[in-house]
Amino acid sequence: MPPHESWEPHSRPIHKLILTLDVVAIAVNRFRQLSFRPEEENLVCRSGEEWAEIKSRVFAEPGIPRLVDECIAESHSWSGDRVKVIEDAAQWIADYTLDWPERWHPRALNDVEHEKLFAAQGEHPFQAREHRARLLRLLALHGENIPLSVERREKLAFDCSVSQEALLAFLGEADPPPTMPPAAGAAGGSNVGKNQRGRNRTNPKQDIRIWDGWKNDHYADFAALARAFGIPKSEVEAAMERERKRRKKSEPENGVKPA
């Protein structure tokens, strides 16, 4: 059987489980690292709000239990310790339904027990790496090639500079592909009058997010980026071209910035 090369978290439960594991690992480590800065209260509060947003997306109904059932069903014909591998990874994610991690660094609290807990939390990204490796080995044993973009994402679990927008875009990869609206003039579609001109509305801020997502977040191709943003691939291509032109236009002549 030829190896599978596609990565489809929107339709493959095990792919979605790995994606979810990655996002939680990145988000938890980022929140933990930012809590080393108790003097920057606004930053820590914002990171707490962002962590809550990630949790609301990850644990929304039907949530992790349904995902586990779907993963086990998908792998029903596979050999090996598939059920334990899936359930262990899911349990690691489910542990974060609690109000975890602690908000402040222990130096700000002068609390010995808190300090022990905080130190123990430093092992969690390494635990996530092990669960991830076991899931990827399970896929490889059953004829799947893992895309390079997915392999590279492992390193992001230790990078607290990953943006909230990037994490939400990663989660968006697991959303169902968007349904294309009916073409103008088709049944149920709208018609543009003879004296009217249809005009495509663009959103410069969205173009920038798409540009940054492509440049910084290791998507395999425009199709993956389009799924992350919930738009057709053609719109991603158009947004990239618009932003490229904007940036070229804003470049100073002869490379000299205006005073």
Residue frames relative to the residue before (quaternion, step in Angstrom):
aa qw qx qy qz dx dy dz
M 1.0000 0.0000 0.0000 0.0000 0.00 0.00 0.00
P 0.4223 -0.7104 0.4920 0.2735 3.63 -0.72 0.98
P 0.5365 -0.6431 0.4294 0.3380 3.59 -1.03 0.70
H 0.4380 -0.6540 0.5473 0.2845 3.54 -1.21 0.65
E 0.1792 -0.8121 0.5496 0.0802 3.57 -0.90 0.88
S 0.5873 0.5906 -0.3773 0.4049 3.59 1.20 -0.27
W 0.2120 -0.7419 0.6206 0.1395 3.54 -1.28 0.44
E 0.0635 0.8458 -0.5122 0.1347 3.55 -0.26 1.30
P 0.0670 -0.8338 0.5474 0.0243 3.62 0.36 1.18
H 0.5940 0.5683 -0.3753 0.4283 3.61 1.20 -0.32
S 0.7940 0.2514 -0.1447 0.5343 3.60 1.19 -0.38
R 0.7035 0.4006 -0.2531 0.5297 3.61 1.24 -0.29
P 0.4011 -0.7524 0.4630 0.2422 3.63 -0.40 1.16
I 0.6686 0.4933 -0.3272 0.4501 3.61 0.89 -0.82
H 0.6066 0.5250 -0.3541 0.4807 3.59 1.06 -0.65
K 0.6549 0.5066 -0.3134 0.4650 3.58 0.97 -0.83
L 0.6251 0.5378 -0.3433 0.4496 3.60 1.00 -0.75
I 0.6590 0.4938 -0.3086 0.4761 3.59 0.94 -0.86
L 0.6342 0.5266 -0.3235 0.4646 3.58 0.97 -0.84
T 0.6669 0.5010 -0.2992 0.4633 3.59 0.90 -0.93
L 0.6190 0.5416 -0.3288 0.4641 3.56 1.01 -0.84
D 0.6614 0.5115 -0.3051 0.4559 3.58 0.90 -0.92
V 0.6800 0.4992 -0.3008 0.4449 3.58 0.82 -0.99
V 0.6636 0.4930 -0.3138 0.4670 3.61 0.90 -0.86
A 0.6448 0.5231 -0.3264 0.4517 3.59 0.95 -0.84
I 0.6620 0.4966 -0.3031 0.4726 3.59 0.94 -0.89
A 0.6898 0.4994 -0.2848 0.4400 3.57 0.84 -1.01
V 0.6577 0.5078 -0.3142 0.4592 3.59 0.94 -0.87
N 0.6786 0.4846 -0.3069 0.4588 3.57 0.85 -0.91
R 0.6313 0.5291 -0.3422 0.4520 3.59 1.00 -0.77
F 0.6608 0.5017 -0.3074 0.4660 3.58 0.90 -0.92
R 0.6543 0.5179 -0.3115 0.4546 3.57 0.97 -0.87
Q 0.6793 0.4924 -0.3015 0.4531 3.58 0.86 -0.92
L 0.6594 0.5049 -0.3172 0.4579 3.58 0.98 -0.77
S 0.6199 0.5435 -0.3602 0.4367 3.58 1.13 -0.49
F 0.4939 0.6190 -0.4471 0.4160 3.59 1.26 0.11
R 0.7063 0.4430 -0.2447 0.4950 3.58 1.26 -0.24
P 0.0155 -0.8489 0.5281 0.0126 3.62 0.63 1.02
E 0.5985 0.5732 -0.3742 0.4161 3.59 1.17 -0.42
E 0.6879 0.4219 -0.2727 0.5238 3.60 1.24 -0.36
E 0.1252 -0.8630 0.4849 0.0658 3.55 0.57 1.20
N 0.6461 0.5287 -0.3386 0.4340 3.60 0.90 -0.83
L 0.6461 0.5204 -0.3142 0.4615 3.57 1.00 -0.84
V 0.6742 0.4919 -0.2970 0.4639 3.57 0.92 -0.91
C 0.6394 0.5198 -0.3276 0.4622 3.60 0.98 -0.80
R 0.6578 0.5015 -0.3166 0.4643 3.58 0.94 -0.85
S 0.6496 0.5090 -0.3278 0.4598 3.58 0.96 -0.81
G 0.6181 0.5378 -0.3431 0.4593 3.59 1.11 -0.63
E 0.6449 0.5103 -0.3113 0.4763 3.56 1.03 -0.80
E 0.6577 0.5054 -0.3113 0.4637 3.57 1.01 -0.79
W 0.6221 0.5242 -0.3335 0.4764 3.58 1.06 -0.74
A 0.6385 0.5173 -0.3273 0.4665 3.59 0.99 -0.79
E 0.6374 0.5265 -0.3291 0.4563 3.59 1.03 -0.73
I 0.6363 0.5116 -0.3241 0.4778 3.58 1.01 -0.81
K 0.6511 0.5166 -0.3208 0.4543 3.58 0.91 -0.88
S 0.6563 0.5169 -0.3279 0.4411 3.60 0.90 -0.84
R 0.6565 0.4926 -0.3129 0.4779 3.60 1.09 -0.66
V 0.6943 0.4944 -0.2838 0.4393 3.57 0.85 -0.99
F 0.8005 0.3196 -0.1483 0.4849 3.57 0.86 -0.96
A 0.3278 0.7360 -0.5201 0.2835 3.58 1.19 0.43
E 0.5919 -0.5798 0.4215 0.3687 3.58 -1.11 0.65
P 0.5479 -0.1621 -0.8207 -0.0026 1.61 -2.06 1.48
G 0.4649 -0.7646 0.3803 0.2336 3.57 1.27 0.11
I 0.8136 -0.3227 0.2164 0.4325 3.50 -1.41 -0.24
P 0.6257 0.5396 -0.3781 0.4175 3.70 0.85 -0.72
R 0.6530 0.4924 -0.3206 0.4778 3.61 0.95 -0.79
L 0.6374 0.5323 -0.3299 0.4489 3.57 0.98 -0.83
V 0.6235 0.5316 -0.3383 0.4628 3.61 1.01 -0.77
D 0.6510 0.5141 -0.3138 0.4619 3.59 0.89 -0.91
E 0.6684 0.4978 -0.3012 0.4634 3.57 0.97 -0.88
C 0.6351 0.5239 -0.3306 0.4615 3.60 1.03 -0.75
I 0.6619 0.4985 -0.3062 0.4686 3.57 0.94 -0.88
A 0.6434 0.5110 -0.3212 0.4709 3.57 1.02 -0.77
E 0.6459 0.5317 -0.3232 0.4423 3.59 0.95 -0.86
S 0.7707 0.3617 -0.1740 0.4949 3.57 0.99 -0.87
H 0.2676 0.8283 -0.4732 0.1355 3.59 1.25 0.26
S 0.7320 0.4187 -0.2443 0.4787 3.61 1.07 -0.66
W 0.5236 0.6497 -0.4098 0.3686 3.58 1.27 0.02
S 0.4010 -0.6801 0.5559 0.2600 3.52 -1.22 0.54
G 0.6299 0.5647 -0.3823 0.3718 3.55 -1.29 -0.03
D 0.6706 -0.5168 0.3798 0.3728 3.51 -1.40 -0.03
R 0.0680 0.8735 -0.4804 0.0387 3.56 1.02 0.86
V 0.6675 0.5188 -0.3255 0.4235 3.60 0.85 -0.90
K 0.6706 0.4908 -0.3046 0.4654 3.60 0.89 -0.89
V 0.6312 0.5348 -0.3360 0.4502 3.59 0.97 -0.84
I 0.6782 0.4874 -0.2836 0.4712 3.58 0.91 -0.94
E 0.7037 0.4759 -0.2808 0.4467 3.58 0.80 -0.99
D 0.6319 0.5280 -0.3428 0.4522 3.61 1.02 -0.72
A 0.6544 0.5015 -0.3157 0.4696 3.59 0.95 -0.85
A 0.6659 0.5034 -0.3014 0.4606 3.57 0.94 -0.89
Q 0.6379 0.5244 -0.3317 0.4561 3.60 1.03 -0.73
W 0.6036 0.5467 -0.3540 0.4598 3.56 1.07 -0.73
I 0.6603 0.4857 -0.3042 0.4853 3.60 0.96 -0.84
A 0.6772 0.5285 -0.3014 0.4137 3.58 0.85 -0.99
D 0.5503 0.6218 -0.3960 0.3920 3.60 1.15 -0.50
Y 0.6827 0.5051 -0.2841 0.4452 3.56 1.17 -0.54
T 0.4014 0.6709 -0.5108 0.3576 3.57 1.18 0.42
L 0.5977 0.5549 -0.3545 0.4574 3.57 1.26 -0.39
D 0.5808 -0.5512 0.4486 0.3970 3.57 -1.29 0.18
W 0.3017 0.7339 -0.5178 0.3198 3.51 0.30 1.36
P 0.6046 -0.1898 -0.7735 -0.0144 1.67 -2.03 1.39
E 0.6980 -0.4184 0.3427 0.4694 3.53 -1.30 -0.04
R 0.5508 -0.6699 0.3925 0.3063 3.53 -1.01 0.82
W 0.8142 0.2801 -0.1273 0.4923 3.55 0.77 -1.00
H 0.5379 -0.5834 0.4994 0.3477 3.49 -1.25 0.54
P 0.5847 -0.6299 0.3699 0.3529 3.64 -0.94 0.80
R 0.5640 0.5994 -0.4068 0.3965 3.62 1.08 -0.49
A 0.6619 0.5053 -0.3077 0.4604 3.57 1.15 -0.60
L 0.7331 0.4288 -0.2268 0.4768 3.57 1.20 -0.53
N 0.2224 -0.7917 0.5318 0.2024 3.57 1.19 -0.54
D 0.4515 0.6677 -0.4375 0.3986 3.55 0.99 0.96
V 0.3961 -0.7551 0.4711 0.2259 3.58 -0.47 1.22
E 0.6683 0.4983 -0.3085 0.4582 3.60 0.89 -0.90
H 0.6246 0.5254 -0.3281 0.4755 3.55 1.04 -0.78
E 0.6398 0.5357 -0.3236 0.4460 3.57 0.96 -0.86
K 0.6449 0.5114 -0.3209 0.4687 3.61 0.99 -0.79
L 0.6503 0.5128 -0.3102 0.4668 3.57 0.97 -0.89
F 0.6636 0.5183 -0.3030 0.4463 3.54 0.91 -0.97
A 0.6473 0.5120 -0.3173 0.4670 3.59 1.01 -0.81
A 0.6533 0.5199 -0.3162 0.4504 3.58 0.98 -0.84
Q 0.6130 0.5731 -0.3489 0.4171 3.56 1.08 -0.69
G 0.5591 0.6272 -0.3808 0.3861 3.57 1.19 -0.46
E 0.6294 0.5427 -0.3319 0.4462 3.59 1.22 -0.36
H 0.5280 0.6900 -0.4007 0.2909 3.58 1.14 -0.44
P 0.6410 0.5006 -0.3676 0.4510 3.67 0.88 -0.64
F 0.6391 0.5136 -0.3313 0.4669 3.58 1.08 -0.67
Q 0.6149 0.5247 -0.3437 0.4779 3.59 1.10 -0.65
A 0.6333 0.5245 -0.3285 0.4646 3.57 1.00 -0.82
R 0.6239 0.5442 -0.3340 0.4506 3.58 1.00 -0.82
E 0.6693 0.4979 -0.3082 0.4573 3.60 0.94 -0.84
H 0.6442 0.5011 -0.3269 0.4765 3.61 0.94 -0.83
R 0.6358 0.5375 -0.3173 0.4539 3.58 0.98 -0.85
A 0.6642 0.5143 -0.3019 0.4508 3.57 0.91 -0.97
R 0.6540 0.5111 -0.3177 0.4584 3.58 1.00 -0.80
L 0.6493 0.5040 -0.3205 0.4709 3.60 1.01 -0.76
L 0.6645 0.4969 -0.3091 0.4648 3.58 0.95 -0.83
R 0.6200 0.5252 -0.3452 0.4697 3.59 1.06 -0.70
L 0.6158 0.5508 -0.3371 0.4514 3.56 1.05 -0.78
L 0.6642 0.4863 -0.3008 0.4816 3.58 0.95 -0.84
A 0.6624 0.5183 -0.3128 0.4413 3.58 0.90 -0.91
L 0.6373 0.5395 -0.3257 0.4436 3.57 1.03 -0.77
H 0.7538 0.3394 -0.1887 0.5300 3.56 1.18 -0.48
G 0.7436 -0.5256 0.2062 0.3581 3.50 0.97 1.04
E 0.5575 0.6012 -0.4119 0.3976 3.59 1.09 0.52
N 0.2831 -0.7051 0.6244 0.1814 3.52 -1.09 0.83
I 0.3219 -0.7515 0.5452 0.1857 3.57 -0.85 0.96
P 0.4519 -0.6985 0.4768 0.2840 3.63 -0.67 1.04
L 0.6009 -0.5916 0.4030 0.3556 3.56 -1.09 0.73
S 0.6205 0.5575 -0.3489 0.4271 3.59 1.02 -0.74
V 0.6538 0.4922 -0.3078 0.4854 3.58 1.10 -0.68
E 0.6180 0.5372 -0.3384 0.4637 3.58 1.02 -0.76
R 0.6893 0.5008 -0.2841 0.4397 3.57 0.90 -0.94
R 0.5927 0.6134 -0.3689 0.3693 3.57 1.09 -0.65
E 0.5061 0.6605 -0.4205 0.3617 3.58 1.20 -0.42
K 0.6646 0.5306 -0.3108 0.4246 3.59 0.96 -0.86
L 0.5956 0.6037 -0.3662 0.3831 3.58 1.13 -0.54
A 0.5248 0.6394 -0.4119 0.3822 3.60 1.23 -0.36
F 0.7341 0.3739 -0.2166 0.5239 3.58 1.23 -0.43
D 0.6042 0.5463 -0.3391 0.4706 3.56 1.31 0.29
C 0.1879 -0.8268 0.5219 0.0938 3.59 -0.22 1.25
S 0.5574 0.6074 -0.4005 0.4001 3.60 1.25 0.12
V 0.4352 0.6893 -0.4734 0.3338 3.61 1.25 -0.05
S 0.4046 -0.7552 0.4663 0.2205 3.58 -0.72 1.07
Q 0.6268 -0.5221 0.4252 0.3920 3.53 -1.30 0.38
E 0.6266 0.5445 -0.3349 0.4457 3.59 1.01 -0.81
A 0.6440 0.5184 -0.3223 0.4611 3.58 1.02 -0.79
L 0.6564 0.5088 -0.3159 0.4587 3.60 0.95 -0.84
L 0.6628 0.4876 -0.3079 0.4777 3.58 0.95 -0.85
A 0.6229 0.5250 -0.3401 0.4697 3.59 1.10 -0.67
F 0.6066 0.5373 -0.3524 0.4682 3.59 1.04 -0.72
L 0.6692 0.4884 -0.3029 0.4709 3.59 0.86 -0.94
G 0.6161 0.5720 -0.3374 0.4235 3.56 1.10 -0.69
E 0.5484 0.6159 -0.3996 0.4002 3.59 1.19 -0.41
A 0.6849 0.4810 -0.2845 0.4675 3.58 1.16 -0.53
D 0.5074 0.6354 -0.4316 0.3905 3.59 1.25 -0.04
P 0.5786 -0.5767 0.4292 0.3852 3.61 -1.08 0.58
P 0.5735 -0.5816 0.4323 0.3820 3.61 -1.05 0.66
P 0.5320 -0.6420 0.4370 0.3375 3.61 -0.98 0.73
T 0.4174 -0.6747 0.5493 0.2623 3.53 -1.19 0.63
M 0.4095 -0.7236 0.4990 0.2442 3.55 -0.74 1.07
P 0.4566 -0.6772 0.4947 0.2968 3.63 -0.93 0.82
P 0.6130 -0.5527 0.3947 0.4037 3.61 -1.12 0.49
A 0.5360 -0.6204 0.4656 0.3333 3.56 -1.11 0.69
A 0.6089 -0.5519 0.4140 0.3914 3.57 -1.16 0.58
G 0.7816 0.2912 -0.2369 0.4982 3.56 -0.88 0.99
A 0.5820 0.5639 -0.3877 0.4391 3.59 1.24 -0.28
A 0.6757 -0.4821 0.3533 0.4314 3.52 -1.29 0.35
G 0.8092 0.2160 -0.1904 0.5123 3.54 -0.83 1.01
G 0.6286 0.5331 -0.3428 0.4508 3.60 1.25 -0.20
S 0.4971 -0.6440 0.4847 0.3213 3.54 -1.27 0.15
N 0.3315 -0.7289 0.5663 0.1952 3.54 -1.20 0.61
V 0.3095 -0.7043 0.6019 0.2143 3.52 -1.17 0.62
G 0.4680 -0.7144 0.4441 0.2709 3.56 -0.67 1.10
K 0.6586 -0.5334 0.3556 0.3941 3.53 -1.22 0.48
N 0.7398 0.3889 -0.2233 0.5015 3.56 1.05 -0.68
Q 0.6223 0.5161 -0.3420 0.4790 3.57 1.31 0.23
R 0.2270 -0.7534 0.5985 0.1508 3.53 -1.16 0.53
G 0.3794 -0.6993 0.5544 0.2443 3.55 -0.87 0.97
R 0.0788 -0.8023 0.5911 0.0245 3.57 -0.94 0.82
N 0.3609 -0.7236 0.5484 0.2130 3.54 -0.86 1.00
R 0.2574 -0.7618 0.5763 0.1456 3.54 -0.75 1.02
T 0.1514 -0.7937 0.5848 0.0720 3.57 -0.86 0.95
N 0.2444 -0.7481 0.6040 0.1257 3.51 -1.26 0.58
P 0.3388 -0.7812 0.4837 0.2023 3.62 -0.17 1.23
K 0.6391 0.5263 -0.3376 0.4479 3.60 1.00 -0.75
Q 0.6361 0.5083 -0.3227 0.4825 3.57 1.05 -0.76
D 0.6142 0.5490 -0.3432 0.4512 3.58 1.02 -0.77
I 0.6558 0.5082 -0.3113 0.4634 3.58 0.97 -0.86
R 0.6470 0.5136 -0.3291 0.4576 3.60 0.96 -0.83
I 0.6495 0.5046 -0.3177 0.4718 3.57 0.98 -0.82
W 0.6357 0.5312 -0.3208 0.4592 3.58 0.98 -0.88
D 0.6873 0.4778 -0.2799 0.4701 3.58 0.85 -0.99
G 0.6243 0.5450 -0.3395 0.4448 3.57 1.04 -0.76
W 0.6806 0.4834 -0.2929 0.4661 3.56 0.96 -0.85
K 0.7056 0.4813 -0.2681 0.4457 3.58 0.94 -0.91
N 0.8184 0.3358 -0.1258 0.4490 3.58 0.95 -0.85
D 0.7884 0.4290 -0.1722 0.4057 3.58 1.04 -0.66
H 0.5335 -0.7172 0.3745 0.2465 3.58 1.14 0.67
Y 0.2441 0.7518 -0.5729 0.2167 3.59 0.84 0.86
A 0.5459 -0.6464 0.4268 0.3192 3.56 -1.03 0.83
D 0.7897 -0.1149 0.1178 0.5910 3.58 0.98 -0.81
F 0.7090 -0.4465 0.3195 0.4425 3.58 -1.31 0.08
A 0.5889 0.5775 -0.3787 0.4199 3.60 1.10 -0.59
A 0.6581 0.4956 -0.3058 0.4772 3.60 0.99 -0.84
L 0.6451 0.5092 -0.3181 0.4726 3.57 1.01 -0.80
A 0.6314 0.5332 -0.3289 0.4570 3.59 1.03 -0.78
R 0.6476 0.5045 -0.3252 0.4695 3.60 0.96 -0.80
A 0.6342 0.5454 -0.3323 0.4358 3.57 1.01 -0.81
F 0.7449 0.3748 -0.2091 0.5109 3.58 1.03 -0.78
G 0.4394 -0.7274 0.4387 0.2922 3.59 1.27 -0.06
I 0.5962 0.5355 -0.3736 0.4672 3.56 1.07 0.75
P 0.6202 -0.5392 0.3928 0.4128 3.62 -1.17 0.31
K 0.6324 -0.5450 0.3965 0.3819 3.56 -1.19 0.56
S 0.6221 0.5640 -0.3452 0.4191 3.59 1.01 -0.79
E 0.6446 0.5182 -0.3237 0.4596 3.59 1.08 -0.69
V 0.6065 0.5345 -0.3460 0.4763 3.57 1.11 -0.68
E 0.6577 0.5121 -0.3089 0.4580 3.58 0.91 -0.93
A 0.6626 0.5010 -0.3028 0.4672 3.57 0.97 -0.88
A 0.6503 0.5167 -0.3161 0.4586 3.60 0.98 -0.85
M 0.6412 0.5202 -0.3234 0.4621 3.58 0.97 -0.82
E 0.6664 0.4987 -0.3041 0.4635 3.58 0.95 -0.83
R 0.6405 0.5189 -0.3297 0.4603 3.60 0.98 -0.82
E 0.6913 0.4753 -0.2859 0.4631 3.57 0.88 -0.95
R 0.6006 0.5529 -0.3603 0.4514 3.59 1.08 -0.68
K 0.6677 0.4954 -0.2965 0.4700 3.57 0.96 -0.88
R 0.6266 0.5331 -0.3436 0.4530 3.60 1.00 -0.80
R 0.6896 0.4858 -0.2883 0.4531 3.54 0.86 -0.98
K 0.6400 0.5150 -0.3305 0.4647 3.57 1.00 -0.76
K 0.6539 0.5241 -0.3065 0.4515 3.56 1.01 -0.85
S 0.7083 0.4685 -0.2608 0.4592 3.57 1.05 -0.79
E 0.4959 0.6508 -0.4394 0.3709 3.59 1.25 -0.15
P 0.4406 -0.6916 0.4959 0.2858 3.64 -0.88 0.86
E 0.5553 -0.6025 0.4521 0.3525 3.54 -1.11 0.64
N 0.8463 0.1304 -0.1387 0.4976 3.56 -1.14 0.85
G 0.5921 -0.6254 0.3503 0.3683 3.54 1.25 0.50
V 0.5610 0.5951 -0.3883 0.4246 3.61 1.27 0.25
K 0.3506 -0.7425 0.5308 0.2097 3.57 -0.66 1.06
P 0.5148 -0.6397 0.4655 0.3302 3.57 -1.04 0.73
A 0.5486 -0.6272 0.4413 0.3331 3.57 -1.08 0.69
